[in-house]
């Protein structure tokens, strides 16, 4: 073989080697780019929350934002009352229970995480001329001693007493504050969640009920014909719940059977963070002081 042929062959091999090296380099770059494009969010799975009808709309909106940030996570919110939230969390039926009150002594085996505060307000139809009721008048109405609005400064009309069903924390706080037993209450209508209570009073000019202040204020902003009465002379407003002057206030809690981990922990941390403060305010609840 001539010197010229050897030179050509050698040059060809050099090009092949260079080409192979270039391919390896390009492949390495491509692999690096692919790795950097992999999603870093490893949160995935389904969270089930059950319980308080007061907490549920707030938890649902927080859940939507959480899902937007973690596309592989799903948040399922179901109502049923605070008692259900306690029971389901204990039995593992739900990942997280929703409870719109402080835990009782016998519930301290659970972990509680406050995400907002709320109050309980007495509501009437907006056309009812009664502007306020004393604590004693409320007690007399709910125990049947006063059964006509005329006796408390209203029209000559029979009072329709709306009460909460057993297992609702709103009922427990109402009876505790007014020192009533549920068995003493003479109600014509028994309701479950706040929305049902608001619809009942909005549809009956002679009805009286009590619901979450946050839910009632939200309904008022949407034109629902109800009004909130003061309690012990203090206006039933989110502002007064926030400044601590309103007497019927409560924490809104998420509860778990054990110290939360993984997806449970991430959701609870998110629900307690400044990232959802705007949602808390939009729902007319009092955000945590972060």
TANORFEN-V762152 format. One record per residue. N is the residue number from 1. D_CENTER is the distance of its C-alpha to the mean C-alpha in Angstrom with 1 decimal. Layout:
# TANORFEN-V762152
N:D_CENTER ; N:D_CENTER
This chain:
# TANORFEN-V762152
1:86.5 ; 2:87.2 ; 3:85.6 ; 4:84.1 ; 5:82.4 ; 6:81.1 ; 7:79.6 ; 8:77.9 ; 9:76.6 ; 10:75.3 ; 11:73.6 ; 12:72.0 ; 13:70.6 ; 14:69.2 ; 15:67.4 ; 16:65.9 ; 17:64.8 ; 18:63.3 ; 19:61.6 ; 20:60.1 ; 21:58.9 ; 22:57.3 ; 23:55.5 ; 24:54.1 ; 25:52.9 ; 26:51.3 ; 27:49.6 ; 28:48.4 ; 29:46.9 ; 30:45.2 ; 31:43.7 ; 32:42.4 ; 33:40.8 ; 34:39.2 ; 35:37.7 ; 36:36.2 ; 37:34.6 ; 38:32.8 ; 39:29.0 ; 40:27.9 ; 41:24.3 ; 42:24.7 ; 43:21.1 ; 44:21.0 ; 45:19.9 ; 46:17.1 ; 47:13.9 ; 48:12.9 ; 49:9.6 ; 50:10.3 ; 51:9.8 ; 52:8.2 ; 53:8.2 ; 54:6.7 ; 55:3.3 ; 56:4.3 ; 57:5.1 ; 58:3.0 ; 59:3.2 ; 60:6.3 ; 61:7.5 ; 62:7.4 ; 63:9.0 ; 64:11.5 ; 65:12.6 ; 66:12.9 ; 67:15.0 ; 68:17.1 ; 69:18.0 ; 70:18.7 ; 71:20.3 ; 72:21.2 ; 73:17.7 ; 74:15.6 ; 75:12.0 ; 76:11.9 ; 77:9.0 ; 78:10.6 ; 79:10.3 ; 80:13.1 ; 81:12.3 ; 82:11.8 ; 83:15.4 ; 84:14.8 ; 85:12.1 ; 86:15.0 ; 87:17.7 ; 88:16.4 ; 89:15.7 ; 90:19.1 ; 91:20.9 ; 92:19.5 ; 93:18.4 ; 94:15.0 ; 95:14.6 ; 96:11.5 ; 97:10.5 ; 98:7.4 ; 99:9.3 ; 100:9.0 ; 101:12.4 ; 102:14.8 ; 103:16.5 ; 104:19.8 ; 105:23.0 ; 106:23.4 ; 107:20.0 ; 108:20.9 ; 109:21.9 ; 110:18.2 ; 111:16.7 ; 112:13.7 ; 113:11.8 ; 114:10.3 ; 115:7.8 ; 116:8.4 ; 117:10.4 ; 118:10.9 ; 119:14.0 ; 120:15.5 ; 121:18.0 ; 122:21.0 ; 123:21.4 ; 124:24.7 ; 125:26.0 ; 126:27.0 ; 127:30.6 ; 128:30.8 ; 129:33.2 ; 130:31.8 ; 131:30.2 ; 132:29.5 ; 133:29.9 ; 134:30.9 ; 135:29.2 ; 136:32.2 ; 137:32.2 ; 138:28.6 ; 139:29.8 ; 140:32.9 ; 141:31.1 ; 142:28.8 ; 143:31.8 ; 144:34.0 ; 145:36.5 ; 146:35.7 ; 147:35.4 ; 148:36.6 ; 149:35.1 ; 150:38.6 ; 151:38.6 ; 152:35.9 ; 153:37.2 ; 154:35.9 ; 155:37.7 ; 156:39.7 ; 157:37.0 ; 158:35.6 ; 159:32.1 ; 160:29.5 ; 161:27.3 ; 162:23.8 ; 163:22.2 ; 164:19.1 ; 165:19.8 ; 166:20.4 ; 167:17.6 ; 168:15.1 ; 169:14.2 ; 170:14.7 ; 171:18.2 ; 172:18.9 ; 173:18.2 ; 174:20.1 ; 175:23.1 ; 176:23.2 ; 177:23.4 ; 178:26.0 ; 179:27.7 ; 180:27.6 ; 181:27.8 ; 182:26.0 ; 183:29.5 ; 184:30.9 ; 185:28.7 ; 186:30.5 ; 187:28.0 ; 188:29.1 ; 189:25.7 ; 190:23.0 ; 191:19.6 ; 192:16.5 ; 193:13.2 ; 194:12.9 ; 195:14.1 ; 196:17.1 ; 197:17.9 ; 198:18.0 ; 199:20.1 ; 200:22.4 ; 201:23.1 ; 202:23.4 ; 203:26.0 ; 204:28.0 ; 205:29.6 ; 206:30.5 ; 207:27.1 ; 208:25.1 ; 209:21.6 ; 210:18.7 ; 211:15.0 ; 212:12.1 ; 213:13.8 ; 214:11.1 ; 215:11.1 ; 216:14.9 ; 217:15.5 ; 218:13.8 ; 219:16.1 ; 220:19.0 ; 221:18.9 ; 222:19.2 ; 223:22.3 ; 224:21.2 ; 225:24.1 ; 226:22.6 ; 227:22.9 ; 228:21.4 ; 229:24.1 ; 230:24.5 ; 231:24.4 ; 232:27.5 ; 233:28.4 ; 234:25.3 ; 235:23.5 ; 236:20.0 ; 237:18.4 ; 238:15.6 ; 239:18.7 ; 240:20.1 ; 241:16.9 ; 242:17.2 ; 243:20.9 ; 244:20.7 ; 245:23.0 ; 246:20.9 ; 247:21.7 ; 248:18.7 ; 249:15.7 ; 250:13.4 ; 251:11.1 ; 252:7.5 ; 253:8.4 ; 254:8.4 ; 255:12.0 ; 256:14.8 ; 257:18.4 ; 258:20.1 ; 259:19.7 ; 260:17.6 ; 261:19.8 ; 262:20.0 ; 263:17.2 ; 264:14.8 ; 265:15.9 ; 266:15.7 ; 267:12.0 ; 268:11.1 ; 269:13.7 ; 270:12.3 ; 271:8.8 ; 272:11.0 ; 273:13.5 ; 274:14.9 ; 275:14.4 ; 276:10.9 ; 277:12.0 ; 278:13.0 ; 279:9.6 ; 280:8.3 ; 281:11.7 ; 282:11.8 ; 283:8.9 ; 284:11.3 ; 285:9.5 ; 286:11.7 ; 287:11.5 ; 288:13.1 ; 289:16.8 ; 290:17.6
